[in-house]
């Protein structure tokens, strides 16, 4: 049977979304927030039943057996319809990518189709409070003991930790090795004894993230994915995939620009400086839109330029929105929430410091940042 063309598939996806978008939650982006989890899960199962889940995954693993171009068309149509394309990026992009590339036949059979159905929901157990932005500096340990690894440590900024039943874990399995060479990558059941998940309250008052503690957790040895002590390569492979999906659609940026342009509506009191700030924001956003339109399907240094630039643009927009709303905006309401939430963009999805390092080292050819312990790998 002939493969459906991208144009035919996109038209079918557009028609289906037009008929079913009202069943979807708002487009929450890469990670489903806790308060929308039930709606997000129901939407994932609706999408799966209609044949739009795992579009470019092999059919033998529950996917549709189509191409990356078909998947990109689905992502675009979802952006235009203002609905989430998947339940969460960790499961449908990172975990799926790791399993397809590194998983054993048994691991693929256990997890891939179940993830598409929404039976397995995943969180990312990478970041740690003591390592900052240096993922290679993680200290959570997994020590082999017979047919299990004993896991001890702590993870932080875990999106979806409280509702996920599985996680992808990076832990140190050879402490004496150079930092990048002693890490392994695991598929981690969140229900194991010794796992504690605590909501992490932010200064906005919300608790979108969690911290996860491991105390003598016995993790079956067959949950290792990829080579032992080779987890750094697995992690970098899946994170490169993530960076290729952050901000995939120009549509979202266009909506942000439209929202910024409306800041001046009904405000005749803007002074020259405020008008200049708004004009600069719109010009900056237009430049990043042009850059996004040039970005290909694979992540490049442009992804770091986009991430850093849009983070700072969003921060400046939140501050300007607060200034235009007057002193009352500092007390309560959407402007106050936006100003409190804005600094978080400098951490989420790859910190601004890391993006500057990538730009400096890979684009500008600057010397690499010194690393502790003499490890410059």
HUFENZI-V50603 format. One line per field, one symbol per residue. psi: psi as a letter, one per 40 degrees, with the letter a starting at -180 (. if undefined). A space follows every 50 residues. Layout:
# HUFENZI-V50603
psi = ???
This chain:
# HUFENZI-V50603
psi = hihhiddddddddddddddedeeiiiheadhhideeddddddddddddde fehfdeiideeeaefaidddddddddddddefihdididddedddddddd deiiddddddddddddeedhhiihgciideebegdeeiehihhhgbeihh hhaiiifhhedeeieiihhhihegdeiideefiihihhheeihehhhhih hieeeigdiiihhhhfhhhhdeehhaihefdddddddddddddeehfdhd dddddddddddedehegeehiddddddddddddddddddddddehaeiha ddddddddddddddddddddddddeaddeediaddddddddddddedifh iddddddddddddefiiihiiieehf.
